[in-house]
Amino acid sequence: MGLDPVSLKIALGVVAFTLCLLFFGAFRRTRSPYSGWWCLALVFLLSGNVAYLLSGTSQQIWAVPLGSTLLVSGSFSVWAGSRSLRLLPMPWWQLLTGPIVTAVAAALENPATNVWSGGLVYLAMMSMGMGLATVELWRLKPSASHAHRSLAAAAGVLAAFFLCQGVAYLVEGPDGPDFGTYLSSASTSVVTLVLLVSVSFSMTALSNEQLINGLNERATHDGLTGLLNRTAFMELATQEINRLHSAGSVSTLILADLDHFKAVNDSHGHAAGDTAIQAFAAACRASVRNTDLVGRYGGEEFTILLPGANVESAEIVASEISRRLAAAKSSEGITFPTVSYGIAPSTANDAEITHMIAAADKALYQAKSLGRNRVVCATS
């Protein structure tokens, strides 16, 4: 007995609707981007199957192109959700390319009489969307739950299934024996139904992981600049200095302070002051190595730890930061303030972050008293 395509599409629609309600509740609680994208994918899947139910009726001329476009939109939404787990944005032109190409192809192949109008393009876009999602999920760093591996496998199965459908469609057409028996729309509904149910548990775990990662990010980073906050910097710097000290290596600390910062706020407003702080943070990120630590110590004061670097290297970094800040452009037309720096290296007898900050603070005070906009080392 053959599979009833209509009944399977209805069952798939019911499951998709139920899962959409469940994940929308999770999205409202957690605001996890992945839950949001998955809800959107389920809406597209549900809507596409509803449109396909009108195949064979007088409404087929618009229902078939619309159904194909909606299903491809769902596939590309899964890709966007997978990118969100890696904190990568999804450009709108990439998100819309697949659905637009599918809609055009379906409209050009007589959808009034051809149930599979634009079928080859539709299958190619479905395979592409799920294949790209598989790649993004596989690139995720291993987590405690390993949920992304299950999702990657499920997305890969769907990508391979649609690819096989496309090859069979190209070789023998939609009326061929293999396509009609093993790769029909009814078979697609069964495969999709099973995978939807099986991967939903993994998606819940990933959504929770994304929420926890977001909370950790906000707990350790400054909201205005994105740099480490004071607590996180002190903890990480202590660990790094201890590690280097036990290995017989040194590190150097830079304490930076924006000159006459209060005058910027008084003359141009606090929004201009925030812009100056953000510009300095950007200059720091562009001037240091990936292994260096940069934090906002408080107000307009910043700390930079350079593991394995000597005082001369720290002076070069400080000069580069000032150069980049001076070259930065402000949309408000303000001139960014200059910066004073105090530098303190660790020593064989003293490798404590609090002592290094105290020494750098004295050097910074001396830089201020000498006229600002300069670098002073604690050893000079």
Secondary structure, DSSP 8 states (H G I E B T S, - for coil): ----HHHHHHHHHHHHHHHHHHHHHHHHHH--HHHHHHHHHHHHHHHHHHHHTTTTSTTHHHHHHHHHHHHHHHHHHHHHHHHHHTT----HHHHHHHHHHHHHHHHTS-TTT-TTTTHHHHHHHHHHHHHHHHHHHHTS---SS-HHHHHHHHHHHHHHHHHHHHHHHHHH-TTSHHHHHHSSHHHHHHHHHHHHHHHHHHHHHHHHHHHHHHHHHHHHB-TTT-SB-HHHHHHHHHHHHHHHHHTT--EEEEEEEETTHHHHHHHH-HHHHHHHHHHHHHHHHHHS-TT-EEEEEETTEEEEEEET--HHHHHHHHHHHHHHHHH---TT------EEEEEEE--SS---HHHHHHHHHHHHHHHHHTTSSSEEETT-
